[in-house]
């Protein structure tokens, strides 16, 4: 059964189209990268996919959507708020249950944040906040993970560690990626978007350099890569 499916869709915001004639389906077990220049419509496409699976897929939004006044622990725990009743969650806010502290602490090791368990998110760097948002999605679980540039603010070694944790936890992922080298390393399929349309949709192993050149032709300076914050 397909997790996401669009057929000749036109997508946008406030009556302004961003994507045109989009046909795309994602099957369980696929790891898909959405790549392309800024403004191509990657985030819009990811949002449409998330709306189809809302409640069944974990999301890492580009802005993180963290509660800055709360600790890393509490922001990660938010991923499972729906598993417990309100009183239970309020008690955990005041005095975290040891069982949840242990499970979150273990997970934070996978994203190199084990020393930040009870640090306020407001005190974190951009890369640490991004890893907190990823940890929340990993803790939430679900049928798939959708991430909007989930490692754009994380340096090379840690980015690889975070992406490895994502693909180990979720068999199905869809990631908007700026760093093409990482996209090719951690996904099995690449969808290239340009000017609101799909330019190519290929298995990662079949992607050709000239297709990447065409995708980024207006500002090509080699493979785009993210810069740590």
Beta strands, then each sheet from edge to edge (+ up, - down):
strand 1: 2-13
strand 2: 16-27
strand 3: 31-35
strand 4: 57-60
strand 5: 144-148
strand 6: 173-176
strand 7: 189-194
strand 8: 197-203
sheet 1: 1+ 2-
sheet 2: 4+ 5+ 6+ 3+ 7+ 8-
end
